Amino acid sequence: MNLHLPWHQSSLESMQNRFTAGSLVHALLVSDSGREVASARNFAMELATLMLCQSGQIGGCNSCNSCHFRRAGSHADLRWVHPEETKQIKIEQVRTAIEWSHQTAQQGLSKVLVLDTVDQMNLYASNALLKLLEEPVANTFIILISNQPSQLLPTIRSRCQMVYLAAASEAAAKAWLEARHSNLAAEAIESLYTMTGQLPLTTDRFLAVDGQGDYLGLIDGLLAWFHGEVSGVKAAQLLQSKIQPELLFEVLYRAISQAQRFQCVPPGARELSRFEQLAEVLSQSLERRQLLRLAERCVEVRQALLAGHNLNPGLLLERFVLNTKVG
């Protein structure tokens, strides 16, 4: 389900006004300027929602048949094309989408074709898409999602209206996150927001996956481990009790990345978030090559956990802690 992002409201209202007036172009290229592709995806779904809603409302009226089908994920007039296993959109996918675009709208209104991560199209798919853009189908809107629009063919970019999404201000992002996760302390949200590089949807993803996770407790546990205040086995037990193991390794990996940045540019005397405090300890405790190796091990273990090979997360975490020299 799409989220309402307050910092996108003005852009949505502009699109709504043009759509209602019948002056909206048939092809839009949406980009979040390389920050969060999830933000561009969310905006694309918001656009599709108002285009398909029989009332043309932002967020949808949620009472018309069209909104019911969309919410059920079965709207015949909405087609979303993703990259396949090869991480590319292939020509066969584009050809199928073109055939679909020429069909009559089932709800008698608009049709919306969304091409997700179009900068990952191969050349053949790009040429097929160009043909569709050059010969638009009536009442069919095409939304392209790309956070690297410079990777697209110039002829594709020239046939689309570019929509650069505004980034959320720090205040707006934190207010939105705190409203969505009111059960968490503001300090925990602040640390996660810093950890993700001030990316609100990425922060929200962490919280959505493990909303009850004790992130501040996790940071304290990592600090206790790095300072040698707890044994390896005790550290593994403590860390596992705070958060899902796969998320733990992502948090640690991001802390290592921040530590590497601190080794190049120290944070200075400013007040640090809890996450930044963890990164600072890492930057002062480990050499660059040690940080690199620790990051590699985080990636290896996290990939093993996500692969779903019936591994015991607790044993993996314990082995990781016991085999990692810190401090």
C-alpha positions in Angstrom: 0.0 0.0 0.0 1.3 3.4 -0.9 2.2 5.9 1.9 1.3 9.5 2.1 4.5 11.5 2.2 3.8 15.1 3.2 6.8 16.4 1.4 5.4 15.1 -1.9 2.0 16.8 -1.4 2.7 19.9 -3.6 3.9 17.8 -6.5 0.9 15.5 -6.2 -1.5 18.5 -6.2 0.2 19.9 -9.3 -0.2 16.6 -11.1 -3.8 16.3 -9.9 -4.7 19.8 -11.3 -3.2 19.0 -14.7 -4.9 15.6 -14.8 -8.3 17.1 -13.9 -7.8 19.8 -16.5 -6.8 17.2 -19.2 -3.4 18.8 -19.7 -1.2 16.2 -18.1 1.3 14.7 -20.5 1.2 11.0 -21.3 4.7 10.2 -20.1 6.3 11.2 -16.8 9.9 10.4 -15.7 10.0 10.4 -11.9 13.2 10.6 -9.9 14.2 11.2 -6.3 17.6 12.5 -7.4 19.4 9.3 -6.5 18.4 9.2 -2.8 15.6 6.7 -2.4 14.1 4.8 -5.3 11.4 3.7 -2.8 10.3 7.3 -2.6 9.9 7.5 -6.4 8.0 4.2 -6.4 5.7 5.5 -3.7 5.1 8.7 -5.7 4.4 6.7 -8.9 1.7 4.7 -7.0 0.2 7.8 -5.6 0.0 9.2 -9.2 -1.6 5.9 -10.4 -4.0 6.0 -7.5 -5.4 9.4 -8.4 -5.5 8.6 -12.1 -7.5 5.5 -11.6 -9.8 6.8 -8.9 -13.2 7.6 -10.3 -13.1 10.8 -8.2 -9.5 11.6 -9.1 -8.6 12.1 -5.5 -5.1 12.1 -4.1 -4.9 8.9 -2.1 -8.0 7.6 -3.8 -11.6 7.8 -2.5 -11.4 4.1 -1.4 -15.1 3.7 -2.2 -15.3 3.4 -6.0 -14.8 0.1 -7.8 -11.5 1.2 -9.2 -10.1 2.0 -5.8 -11.3 -1.4 -4.5 -9.6 -3.2 -7.3 -6.4 -1.2 -6.8 -6.3 -1.9 -3.0 -6.8 -5.6 -3.8 -3.9 -5.6 -6.2 -6.0 -6.7 -9.1 -6.7 -3.6 -11.1 -6.8 -4.5 -14.7 -5.9 -1.0 -15.8 -2.7 -0.8 -13.8 0.4 -2.6 -15.1 3.7 -2.4 -13.1 6.8 -3.7 -14.8 9.8 -4.6 -12.7 13.3 -5.8 -13.7 13.5 -9.6 -13.9 16.0 -12.0 -12.2 18.8 -10.5 -14.5 18.0 -7.1 -12.8 17.1 -5.8 -16.2 13.8 -4.9 -17.9 13.7 -7.1 -21.0 12.3 -6.4 -24.5 9.6 -9.1 -24.0 8.3 -7.3 -20.9 8.1 -4.0 -22.8 6.4 -5.7 -25.8 3.8 -7.3 -23.5 3.2 -3.9 -21.8 2.7 -2.3 -25.3 0.1 -4.9 -26.2 -1.7 -4.3 -22.9 -1.6 -0.5 -23.5 -3.7 -0.9 -26.7 -6.5 -2.8 -24.9 -9.7 -1.1 -23.8 -9.7 0.2 -20.2 -11.7 -2.2 -18.0 -13.0 0.5 -15.8 -13.7 2.9 -18.7 -11.2 5.5 -17.4 -7.5 5.8 -17.7 -4.8 3.1 -17.9 -1.5 3.5 -16.1 1.7 1.7 -17.1 4.6 2.0 -14.6 8.1 0.9 -15.6 10.1 0.5 -12.5 13.9 1.2 -12.5 14.0 1.9 -16.2 17.7 2.8 -16.1 18.1 -1.0 -15.9 16.6 -1.7 -19.3 18.7 -3.2 -22.0 19.1 -1.5 -25.3 16.4 -3.6 -27.1 13.9 -2.8 -24.4 14.8 0.9 -24.5 14.2 1.0 -28.3 10.8 -0.7 -27.8 9.8 1.7 -25.1 10.8 4.6 -27.4 8.4 3.4 -30.0 5.6 3.5 -27.4 6.5 7.0 -26.3 6.6 8.2 -29.9 3.1 6.7 -30.6 1.1 7.3 -27.4 -2.1 5.5 -26.8 -5.1 7.6 -25.8 -6.0 7.6 -22.1 -2.9 5.6 -21.3 -0.3 7.2 -19.0 3.2 6.0 -18.7 5.2 6.6 -15.5 8.9 5.8 -15.7 10.9 5.4 -12.4 14.6 6.2 -12.4 17.0 7.5 -9.9 19.7 7.6 -12.6 17.9 9.3 -15.5 21.2 10.2 -17.1 21.5 6.5 -17.9 18.5 6.6 -20.2 18.6 7.3 -23.9 18.4 11.0 -24.5 15.5 10.3 -26.9 13.5 8.7 -24.0 14.2 11.6 -21.7 13.1 14.1 -24.3 9.7 12.5 -24.6 8.9 12.6 -20.9 8.1 15.3 -18.5 10.7 15.2 -15.8 9.4 15.1 -12.2 12.2 15.7 -9.6 10.8 14.9 -6.2 11.6 17.2 -3.3 13.6 15.7 -0.5 12.1 15.7 3.0 13.4 18.2 5.5 14.8 16.7 8.6 12.0 18.1 10.7 9.3 16.7 8.3 10.9 13.3 8.0 11.3 12.9 11.8 7.7 14.1 12.4 6.4 11.6 9.9 8.4 8.7 11.3 7.4 9.5 14.9 3.8 9.6 13.9 4.0 6.2 12.2 6.0 4.6 15.1 4.7 6.3 18.2 5.6 3.3 20.3 9.3 4.0 19.9 11.4 6.6 21.6 12.3 9.6 19.6 16.0 8.9 20.3 15.7 5.5 18.7 14.1 7.0 15.6 16.8 9.7 15.6 19.6 7.1 15.7 18.0 5.0 12.9 17.4 8.1 10.8 21.1 9.0 11.1 22.1 5.5 10.4 20.3 5.4 7.1 21.8 8.6 5.9 18.6 10.6 6.7 16.5 8.5 4.3 12.9 8.4 5.8 11.6 5.4 3.8 14.6 3.3 4.5 14.3 4.2 8.2 10.6 3.2 8.0 11.5 -0.1 6.4 13.7 -1.0 9.4 11.0 -0.1 11.8 8.3 -1.9 9.8 10.4 -5.1 9.7 11.0 -5.1 13.4 9.0 -2.4 15.0 9.5 -3.8 18.5 13.3 -4.0 18.0 15.3 -2.4 20.8 17.7 -0.4 18.6 19.1 1.7 21.4 19.7 -1.5 23.4 21.3 -3.0 20.3 23.8 -0.1 20.1 24.5 -0.5 23.8 25.1 -4.2 23.3 27.5 -3.6 20.4 29.4 -1.0 22.5 29.6 -3.5 25.4 31.0 -6.1 23.0 33.5 -3.7 21.5 34.7 -2.5 24.9 35.2 -6.1 26.1 32.6 -5.7 28.9 30.8 -8.9 28.0 32.0 -12.3 26.7 31.5 -13.4 23.1 28.7 -15.9 24.0 27.0 -13.3 26.3 27.3 -10.7 23.5 25.7 -13.0 21.0 22.8 -13.7 23.4 22.4 -10.0 24.2 22.4 -8.9 20.6 20.0 -11.5 19.4 17.5 -10.4 22.1 17.4 -6.9 20.8 16.7 -7.3 17.1 16.3 -9.7 14.2 19.8 -11.1 13.3 19.6 -10.0 9.6 18.8 -6.5 10.6 21.6 -6.5 13.2 24.2 -7.2 10.6 22.8 -4.4 8.4 23.0 -2.0 11.4 26.6 -3.1 12.1 27.5 -2.8 8.4 26.1 0.8 8.3 28.0 1.6 11.5 31.2 0.4 9.9 30.6 2.5 6.8 30.1 5.5 9.0 33.2 4.7 10.9 35.2 4.6 7.7 33.9 8.1 6.9 34.9 9.3 10.4 38.4 8.0 9.8 38.6 10.3 6.8 36.6 13.2 8.2 36.3 13.2 12.0 32.9 14.4 13.4 34.4 17.1 15.5 32.9 18.4 18.7 29.3 18.3 17.6 26.7 16.2 19.5 26.5 12.8 18.1 23.5 10.5 17.9 23.8 7.1 19.6 24.5 5.5 16.2 27.2 8.0 15.5 28.7 7.3 18.9 28.9 3.6 17.9 30.6 4.5 14.6 33.1 6.8 16.4 34.1 4.0 18.7 34.6 1.7 15.7 36.7 4.3 13.9 38.9 4.8 16.9 39.2 1.1 17.9 39.9 -0.6 14.5 42.3 0.1 11.7 40.9 0.6 8.2 41.8 -2.9 7.0 40.0 -4.3 10.1 36.9 -2.3 9.4 37.0 -3.6 5.8 37.2 -7.2 6.9 34.5 -6.8 9.4 32.2 -5.2 6.8 32.9 -8.2 4.5 32.0 -10.6 7.2 28.8 -8.7 7.9 27.8 -9.0 4.2 28.6 -12.8 4.2 26.6 -13.6 7.3 23.6 -11.4 6.3 23.5 -13.0 2.8 23.5 -16.4 4.4 20.6 -15.5 6.6 18.6 -14.0 3.8 19.2 -17.0 1.5 16.9 -19.1 3.7 19.1 -22.2 4.0 17.5 -23.3 7.3 20.4 -21.9 9.2 20.2 -21.2 12.9 20.5 -17.4 13.3 21.6 -17.7 16.9 24.5 -20.1 16.1 25.5 -17.9 13.1 25.5 -14.8 15.3 27.5 -16.6 18.1 30.1 -17.9 15.6 30.4 -14.4 14.1 31.0 -12.8 17.5 33.5 -15.4 18.7 35.5 -15.2 15.4 35.6 -11.4 15.3 38.4 -9.7 17.2 37.4 -6.2 18.3 38.7 -3.7 20.8 
